[in-house]
Amino acid sequence: MSAAEGPLVVGVDTSTQSTKALVVDAATGQVVASGQAPHTVSSGAGRESDPRQWWDALREALHQCGDAAREAAAVSVGGQQHGLVTLDARGEPVRPALLWNDVRSAPQARRLIEELGGPKGWAERTGSVPSASFTVTKWAWLAEHEPEAVRAVKAVRLPHDYLTERLTGEGTTDRGDASGTGWWASGTEAYDEETLARVGLDPALLPRLVRPGEVAGTVRDGHDLPFSKGTLVAAGTGDNAAAALGLGLRPGVPVMSLGTSGTVYAVSRHRFADPTGTVAGFADARGDWLPLACTLNCTLAVDRVAALVGLDREAVEPGTGVTLLPYLDGERTPNLPRSSGLLHGLRHDTTAGQLLQAAYDGAVHSLLGALDLVLDADADPSAPLLLIGGGARGKAWQQTVRRLSGRPVQIPEARELVALGAAAQAAGLLTGEAAAAVPRRWKTSAGPVLDAVERDEATLARISGVLSDAAPLLERGPGSD
């Protein structure tokens, strides 16, 4: 047996690139074991993964955790949002999952917005105006381009739903992840029949919604994981809602997450409905709301620019004349799904380090442009901006966020916040606590605070000007007439 003070729980993060598992002491928050295994994602026009990879990666990650995983009394799965998982009558994938960063459904998104009340109608009904990232647009794309696949579908799931169902044998989801589909109505907290009818999706194919704090099921027989039959399984949630839980986030505290995608969000007591589509009015995993803005291009895009200019990602140099919009995968915020990267202001004396800094500036500019919209009237404007995700440990990211935000920046010492948030859900099942209270007891948000510096208004204005002038070109995309 382990030397843990309390029962052990497992929190899982199934992300775009890998699945991670943490075995956590529910009493102290100490991570007693961890494991990770990679996924592959297709390249080219689409972004797809075989969901069975996620299960195999979960098995491998848990195997790396050793005996500690066998002692776990509860488990929960956090996962990448929006992905469309289609299953046949045997529970096997009909085709690879369409991931959040697959933007081929941009035409379907535009059409659905027009057909169902425009941006204002969508925001009022679902809390969000769907972009090509949303699950509903991906289903519409699939119905249009692969009707034979649609006819074979007997269940529709999100990525975290898929793994939870393989654990329990029951199709379930939660309000946090469901709010990113486009077919969940935030006003009624139920599936929206009008939207489902418009896209030809039978609601019987969708999972049951599990309430915060409710048990989703128990681990069933016939699996090859280290869990005992009857181990409790929590609802799970989407990755951003899980990270908010992992921080024990209180309303009004701003978060910037630097990962494959970049996000800014805050917990709110109020349901959001932004008709501009900049802010998605997501639900959180605890009964409140998680207004959020997301960019498609963050750490991977900047790392790609670093590779192109042959520099380490930290080898930035200050510069005042060059602007780089790193929209390498199209972009969601601003809503430019057909765009590509754009470089402006290149001179003979521009250095590679200045180009790299410009990529950082362009990525952070997109996120900060939405931050004020995410925060409501209850937010404290002087509160430190919590910086999380893989990029949060990078000095260049930290200094760029400080310079362009003008806010103090706090870097929580706890890592793997999505998996920790899932572990907090699992722990709450055992202790009876609200899931958000568990990580506060674990003190997961503690970490150094970097003082505020003067906001670099000149750089922000320059990037905004280039973006405005180039908008027609960016909207057309490369290769357009």
N, C-alpha and C positions, 0 to 999 in steps of 0.2 A: 504494500500500500504506500501511497505518497505521504509526505509530511504536511499536507495541506491542512489548514485550520477548519475548512468547511467542505461541503460537497464540491465535486468538480463538475464543470460544465464545458461544453464545446461550442465555440463560435466559429462560423464558416464565412469566408468572403470568397464568393465565386465571381471574379472580375473578368474583364475582357481578355486579359493575357494569362491568368493563372487562377488556381484555387488555393486558398490558404486556410489552415485550420489551427486554432489556438485551443489548448486545454487550459482553463482558467479556474483558480480557486475562487468560488463564489463568495467566500468570506472576506478575502483581502484584495482580490483583483490580480493577484500574482499570476503571471503566465508560467505554467509549470512545464509545458511542452508545446512545440509548434511544428508544422510541416507545410510544405508548398510544392505544387506540381504545375507545370505549364500547360497552356492550351495553344492551339494554332488558330489563326484567323485568316481567311482568304484575302487576297489582294485583288486589285483591279477595280471594276466599277462597284462591286458589292463588298460588304463585310459580313461574312457568314462563319459559323462554327457548328460542328456536329455536337449536339448536347451530350451525347454519350461520352465525349471527351471530358466533360465536367464531372461526370460520375467517376470515371477512371481517375481523374486528378484528385477528387475527394478521397477515394480509396487510398491513393498513394500518399496524400498529405496526412491522413489519419495513421497510416502505417508508420510514417516517420515520427509520429507522436508517441509510439511505443505503448507501454503498459498504462500510461496515464489515461489514454483515450478509453480504455476498457473500464475504468472506474467512473466514467462520466454518468451523471444521473439525468442530464437533460442536454439537448442540442438545439441550435437554431441556425438558420442559413440566411445571410445577407447576400444580395447579388446585384449584378449590373441591371440597370433599369431598361425598360422599353422593349427588350428583345422578344421577338415572336417565335415561340416554340410550338410546332404543330405535331400532334401525335396521332397515330392510327389506332385501330381498335385494340391492338395488343400493347399499347403504350409506347410503341417505338416511334422515333422521329420519322415523319413523312419526308422531310427534307432538312437540310441544315437550317439552323436558326438564323433569322435575319437580326443582326445586332443593332444596337442603338445608333452606331455611327455609319450605318448603311443609309445613304441619302437618296437612293434611287426612287423613293416614293414621293419626292417633292411635287411632281404634278398631281398626284392623288391628294396630297395635303392641300394644295391650292383649291382643287375641285371640291373637296369636302367642306372647306371653310365657306366657299360660295354657296353650296347647296344646303347647309344647315345653319343659317342665320348670320353668316358673316363672323368676323372676329369678336364682336360684342356678344353675339348669341352664344358662341362657343365658350367665351370666358365666363359668362354668367352661368352656363349649364355645367361645365366640367372644371372650371377654375383656370383653364389654360386654352390657348389657341394652338392647335396642333401644328407641329413642324414635321419634317421628314423623319425625325427621330422617333416619333410617337408610334405605338404599336398599331393603332387603328389605321394609320396611313400605310403601314407595311402589309396589313391584311388586305387592304384595298388594292395595293400593288400586286399581291400574290393572286388575288381573285382575277385580276385583269390579265396577268402574264402567265400564270400557271393554274388554269382552272381545273386540270386533272388532279393536281396536288390538293387543291381545296376540297374536291369531292371525296378525297380519301381521309380528310381530317375528322377525327372523332373527339379531340380535346385540344384546346388552345391554352397555353400556359406562358408565364414569364420565366426567365431563367431561374430565379430562386424557387418558384413554384415547382419547377421540374425536379429539382433535387429533393425538396421537401416531400413531394409525392412519391419519389422512389424510396424514401425512408419510411413513410407511413402507409402507402397504398391508397391515400385519399387526396383528391384534388382540392387544394386550398390556396388562398392568397391572403394578403392583408391590405388595409386601406392605403398604406404608404406607397406600395408598389402599384396597386390598382389605379391610383390617381395619375399615373404616368401613361396609362394606356390610351386615353381619349374616349373610352367607352364607359367610364365610371363618372357618375354625376356627383360633384362635390356638395351640391345643395341637399341632395337626398341620401348621399352616401350609399348608393346602390348603382347597379348597372343601368345604363341609359338605353331604354328600349328603342327610342327613335334613332339613335346613332347606330345601334346594332342592326336595325332593320335596313338602314340606308346602305350599310356595307355588306349585308347578307350574311351576318354572323349569328347563328343560333345561340341564345344565351345558355342553353343546356350544355354547350361545349366549354363553358367557362367555369373556373374553380369557385368553390364556396369561399365567401369572405369571412375571415377569422378576426374577431375583435381583439384590441390590445389587451394583453394579459391572459388571453384564452389559450388553452392547449389545442394545438392543431391536430395532434394524434400521438401515437406511440410508435416506436420502431417495431416493424413487423418481422416475422420470420422470413427466411429465404434470402437474406442479404449476406454480403461478404464483408461487412464492416465490423469494427471491434465492439460496437454497442450491443448491449443485452436486449433481448426482446422485452418490450414494455418501457424502454427508455423514453422519457417525455420529449416531445418535439414541439417547440414554440412556433409561432406564426411565421417568423422570418420577416424580411422586408427588403426594400430596395437599398442600394448602396448608400445613397446620400442620407436617407432616413436612418439607416443603421449607424452611420458615422455621427449623426446628430445625437443619437442615443449613446454612442460610445463616449461622447464628450460630456454627457449629462447636461446638454445644452439648455440654458434658460432662455425665455423669450427675450428677443431684442439684441442678443449677442451675435455679431456678424462673424461668418466663417467664410474663408476662401480655401478651396481645396484644389491643389495642383497635382493632377494626375494625367492619365491619357486624355481625359477631358478636364476642363477647368470649370469649377462651379463657385458661385457665391450664394449663400442662403442664411436664413435665421429662422428660429422657431417663432411663431406668432399665435396669439389667441384668436386671431381674426382670419376668416376665410378670404383668400385673395381672388380677384378676378381682373386681370390686366388685359384689356382689349388690344393693346399693342403687340402682345405676344412675347414681349421681352422677358417677363417674369411668369414662370409656370406656377400656378397656385396649387402645388402638391399638398397632400395630407402628410402628416408625419406618422410615426409608428406608435404614438402614445395617446392620440386623441386630439391633438392640436393640428397646426398647419405648418408647412415648410415652404414658404415662397422661395423660389430658386430660379437662378439664371445659369445657363450652361453654355460653354463653348466647346466645340469639337476639337479645337487645336490648342494644346497646352504643352506638356512636357515633351511628348514625342515630336511635335512639330519643331520646338526649339532645338532638341537634340539633333534633328535631321539637318537643320541649318548649321549647327556646329560641325556635323560630319561633312557637309558640303564645303565648308571653308577650312576644314582640316584643323579644328581647334578643340581642345577640351571644353566642356560645357561651362566651365567657370572662367574662361579666358576672355572676359568682356573688357571693352575699353569704352570710355565715355565719348560721346559724339553728339553733335547738335543738328546735323543736317540730313541724316538719312532716315527714312521710314520704311519699315518692313511689316507688311500685314501677312502673318504666317498662316493663311487659310488653306493649308495643304490638302485638307479633306473636305473642301467646302466649309461653310460655317453656319452655325445655328444662332449665335448671338455675336454680331448682327445676323439677321436671317438672310443668308446668302448661300444657299445650298449648292449652287453651281459655280461658285467662285474658286479661284486658285490663289496661290501666294502672289503678292505684289510688292515690288521694290521700287522706291522713289527717292531721288536725291543723291544718286550714286555719283561720286567725283573721283578724280585721279588720286586724291589724297585720302579717300575713304579706306580704312583698314578693315581687315577681317574681324578684328575684335569689336569694331563699331557696328559692323553688320550683325554680329551675334547679339550685341546689346539691343539693337533695334528689333530683333526678333522677340527678345524678352519683353521689350516695351510694348510691342504690338499685341502680344498675348495678354499681358496684364491690363492694357487699355480696354480690351473687350470686356473683361470681368468687372473692372471698376465702373464702367459705364452703366452697369446694371445694379451696382451695390446700393445706391441711394433708393432705387425703386423697390428693392427687396426689404429694406428696413422700414417699419411702420412708425407711427407717431409715438409708440411706447419705447422705441429703441433709444439707448444712450449714445449720443454722437461721439462721446469721448472714450467709449469702451474700446479696449484693444481689439484689433482684428485677429481672430484665431486663424493661423496659417497651418494647414494640414495637407496630407497627401505626400506622394513621393518627392515632389519638388520642394516641399517646405524645409528640408534640411540643406538645400543648396544656398550658398551665400549670395549668388547672383540673383536667384529668385527673391530671397529675403530683402536684399537692398533695392531691387526694382519695385517691389510692392511698397516698401517704406517710402521711397522717393515719389512714386506716382499717387499714392493714397494720402500721404500726409498724416497718417494715423499711427499710433503705437501698434506694434505687431507682436503677438504672443505665439510662441511655438511650443505646443504641448509636447511633453516628453514621451507620452504614451504613443505607441505606434500601432499600426494595423487597427485603426479605429472602427472600420466596418466589422471586422471579426469581433472586436471587443463589444460593439453594440449588439451584435447577435448573441454574444455570450451573456450580456446583461439581460436580454430577453429570456434566455434559458434560465439564468439565475433567479429572475423574478418569479418564474413558475414554482421554484423550490422554496423561496423565502416569503412569498406573498407580497413583496415590494412592487411598487410601480417600476417599470423597467428603467426609466430615466433617473430614478433615485439611486440605483445600484452603482453606476459609474461615478456619481458624485461622492459616494462613500469610498470608492476606489481612488478618487482624486486624479482622474485621467486627464483633466484639462490643465493640470499644473505644468508650468514650464517657464523658461525665461521670457521676459518682455523687452523688446527693443524699442527704445524711445522714438517718438515721432520726430520726423524731420520736415523741413519746409516742402510743401507740395510743389512738384515740378510742373507748373501750369503751362509753361512754354511747350514742353514735349507733348503734353496731353492735347493742347490746341493744335499743334502741328499734325499729329496723327489723325485727329478728328477732321481736320481740313482735307488731308489726303483721302481719307475714307469717303468723305462727302463728294469730292470731285471725281473719285474713281468709281462711285456706286454704279453708274450705268454699265461700265465695263465689267465690274465684278458680278453684277446680276446676270449678264449674258453668259459668263463662263468662258473657258478656253475653247477655241475652235468654233465659236458661234459666229454667225454672220453679222 
